[in-house]
Amino acid sequence: MTVRRVRLYDRPEHASVDAIVNRVAKALGPKTRCVAVTWVHSSSGVKLPLRELGQAVAHANRGRRSRERILLCVDGVHGFGVEDASPVGLDVDVFMSGCHKWLFGPRGTGVLLAAAHAWPRLAPTIPWFDRRAYGAWLDVYDDLGGRARVARKTHALARRLKEGLSAVRGGRVKTPMGEALSSGLVCAEVAGQRPDRVVERLLRKHRVVASITPYATEYVRFGPSVANDEADVDRAVEAVAAVSRS
């Protein structure tokens, strides 16, 4: 088995639907059997256009026999519980997500959904999440509109945060501003300051919790959710502004 990586965008803040879809489409070949993507990138906050990617994969599957068809497989952990979309309606073949992120469930819980034609091609396995392996890697129910309310609020808070951080002197928002390519995660930089230093000072001096993207390119990462309100977002922006001045 050969695994190839495709760079979907060069700079996350300039990502576009067409460019992402075109890069995936151009990478598909006659031997491609699986496309594995992450719905919302933990490293940048970019949300992938899953329906458009599904259409590109469907186009590549035309004329293929069942065992040769490409499966679109999605890690949805940072979109599931934020977006007003059911995994069933996203035009993907396999959808998996942990429940401890935006659903606020306990660690170790998760869901795995797959289309009927995909199950026969899947083999059960227990993944190894040892630190060494991690380092090497460097609509069924609607609940009476609850999902839509969660999506609206989370997106509104994320948008407010991005707009606020963009106005901070030295603040550089890396997550796309538009909702088509962003979800709840907001990644940013503070000019002249290391992300780990920013996160440490936000917590120690302002009691604002942020994290560092644990990837080759590090950003300061925020995750506004339904547990927050506008005042929380504004306080985070004020804290970043204070850190940027010091």
C-alpha positions in Angstrom: 0.0 0.0 0.0 1.3 3.5 -0.9 0.2 6.6 1.0 0.6 10.0 -0.7 0.0 13.3 1.0 -1.6 16.2 -0.8 -1.0 19.8 0.4 -4.5 21.4 0.3 -3.5 25.0 0.8 -0.3 27.0 1.1 -1.5 29.6 3.6 -4.6 28.8 5.6 -6.0 32.3 5.7 -6.0 32.3 1.9 -7.6 28.8 1.4 -10.4 28.5 -1.1 -13.0 25.9 -1.9 -12.0 25.7 -5.6 -8.3 25.4 -4.9 -8.8 22.7 -2.2 -11.1 20.6 -4.5 -8.8 21.0 -7.5 -5.7 19.8 -5.6 -7.5 16.7 -4.4 -9.0 16.0 -7.9 -5.7 16.3 -9.6 -4.1 13.8 -7.1 -6.7 11.1 -7.8 -5.3 8.4 -10.0 -6.4 4.9 -11.3 -4.8 3.2 -8.3 -6.4 5.6 -5.7 -8.7 3.6 -3.4 -9.1 5.9 -0.4 -9.1 9.7 0.3 -8.7 10.4 4.0 -9.3 14.0 5.1 -10.0 15.9 8.3 -13.1 18.0 8.3 -11.8 20.9 10.4 -8.0 21.1 10.6 -6.8 21.2 14.2 -3.5 22.8 13.0 -5.1 25.8 11.3 -8.9 25.9 11.8 -9.6 25.4 8.1 -12.9 23.5 7.4 -12.8 21.4 4.3 -15.7 21.6 1.8 -16.8 18.0 2.2 -19.7 18.0 -0.2 -17.5 19.5 -3.0 -14.8 16.9 -2.3 -17.4 14.2 -2.4 -18.5 15.4 -5.8 -14.9 15.3 -7.1 -14.5 11.7 -5.8 -17.8 10.7 -7.3 -16.6 12.1 -10.7 -13.4 10.1 -10.4 -15.4 6.9 -9.6 -17.4 7.0 -12.8 -16.9 3.7 -14.7 -15.0 2.0 -11.9 -15.9 -1.4 -10.6 -17.1 -1.5 -6.9 -13.8 -2.8 -5.5 -11.9 0.0 -7.4 -14.1 2.8 -6.2 -12.5 5.5 -4.1 -13.8 5.8 -0.6 -13.9 9.3 0.9 -13.1 8.9 4.6 -13.4 11.8 7.1 -12.1 12.5 10.6 -14.9 14.8 11.7 -14.0 15.4 15.3 -13.7 19.2 15.1 -16.9 19.7 13.0 -19.2 17.1 14.6 -21.2 19.0 17.2 -20.5 22.4 15.6 -21.8 22.3 12.0 -25.5 22.2 11.1 -24.9 19.1 9.0 -25.5 15.4 9.5 -22.7 13.0 8.5 -25.3 11.1 6.5 -25.8 14.1 4.2 -22.2 15.0 3.6 -21.6 12.7 0.6 -18.8 10.9 2.3 -18.3 7.1 2.5 -16.9 6.8 6.0 -17.3 9.3 8.9 -15.6 9.0 12.3 -15.4 11.2 15.3 -14.5 11.2 18.9 -17.2 12.6 21.2 -14.9 14.4 23.8 -14.5 17.6 21.8 -17.5 19.7 20.8 -20.0 17.2 22.1 -18.4 17.5 25.6 -18.5 13.7 26.1 -16.0 11.6 28.0 -12.8 10.6 26.4 -12.8 7.2 24.8 -16.2 7.6 23.2 -16.8 8.0 19.5 -18.9 7.2 16.5 -18.1 5.5 13.2 -20.6 5.7 10.3 -20.2 4.2 6.9 -22.2 3.7 3.7 -23.5 0.2 3.1 -21.0 -0.3 0.2 -18.1 0.8 2.4 -18.4 -1.6 5.3 -17.2 -4.7 3.4 -14.0 -2.9 2.6 -13.2 -2.0 6.2 -11.1 -4.1 8.5 -11.5 -3.5 12.3 -8.3 -2.5 14.1 -7.3 -0.9 17.4 -5.2 2.2 16.7 -2.0 2.8 18.6 -2.0 6.3 20.1 1.4 6.1 21.7 3.4 9.4 21.8 6.0 7.9 19.5 3.4 7.1 16.8 1.8 10.5 17.2 5.1 12.3 16.8 5.8 10.3 13.7 2.5 11.4 12.2 3.7 15.2 12.7 -28.7 13.8 9.6 -30.1 11.2 11.7 -31.6 13.2 14.6 -32.1 17.0 14.6 -33.3 17.5 18.2 -35.9 20.0 17.1 -33.5 22.4 15.6 -30.9 22.2 18.4 -28.1 21.4 16.0 -28.8 24.5 14.0 -28.8 26.7 17.1 -25.5 25.2 18.1 -24.0 25.8 14.7 -25.2 29.4 14.6 -23.9 30.3 18.0 -20.5 28.6 17.6 -20.0 30.2 14.2 -21.1 33.6 15.5 -18.6 33.4 18.4 -15.8 32.2 16.2 -16.5 35.1 13.8 -16.6 37.6 16.6 -13.3 36.2 17.9 -11.6 36.4 14.4 -12.8 39.9 13.9 -11.6 41.0 17.3 -8.2 39.4 17.0 -7.7 40.9 13.5 -8.1 44.3 15.1 -5.4 43.7 17.7 -2.1 45.3 16.9 0.2 42.4 15.8 -2.7 40.0 15.7 -2.7 37.7 12.6 -5.7 35.4 12.2 -4.7 32.3 10.3 -8.1 30.6 10.1 -10.2 31.8 7.1 -12.8 34.4 8.0 -15.6 33.0 5.9 -17.8 30.2 7.3 -17.5 28.1 4.1 -13.9 27.2 5.1 -13.9 27.6 8.9 -15.8 26.1 11.9 -15.3 26.6 15.6 -11.5 26.5 15.9 -9.7 29.9 15.5 -5.9 29.9 15.0 -3.8 33.1 15.2 -0.4 34.6 15.7 0.9 37.5 17.8 3.7 39.2 15.9 7.1 38.9 17.5 5.9 36.4 20.2 6.1 32.6 20.4 2.8 30.8 20.6 3.8 28.9 23.7 4.7 32.2 25.4 1.4 33.8 24.4 -0.6 30.8 25.7 1.3 30.7 29.0 0.7 34.5 29.6 -2.9 34.3 28.6 -3.6 31.7 31.3 -1.3 33.0 34.0 -2.1 36.7 33.7 -5.6 36.7 32.3 -7.1 33.3 33.0 -7.9 32.8 29.3 -7.4 29.2 28.1 -5.9 28.7 24.7 -3.7 26.0 23.3 -0.8 25.5 20.9 -1.3 23.6 17.6 1.0 20.6 18.1 2.2 20.5 14.6 5.2 21.6 12.5 3.7 25.1 12.3 2.6 26.4 15.6 -0.3 28.8 16.2 -2.2 30.0 19.2 -5.5 28.2 19.1 -8.9 29.0 20.6 -12.1 27.0 20.6 -15.2 29.1 21.4 -18.3 26.9 21.9 -21.8 26.9 23.1 -20.4 26.9 26.7 -19.1 30.4 26.0 -20.8 33.8 25.3 -19.9 37.1 23.7 -18.3 38.4 26.9 -16.0 35.4 27.0 -14.9 36.1 23.5 -14.4 39.8 24.2 -12.3 39.1 27.3 -10.1 36.7 25.2 -9.5 39.5 22.6 -8.7 42.0 25.4 -6.3 39.5 26.9 -4.5 39.0 23.6 -4.3 42.7 23.1 -2.7 43.1 26.5 -0.2 40.3 25.8 0.7 41.9 22.4 1.5 45.2 24.1 3.8 43.7 26.7 
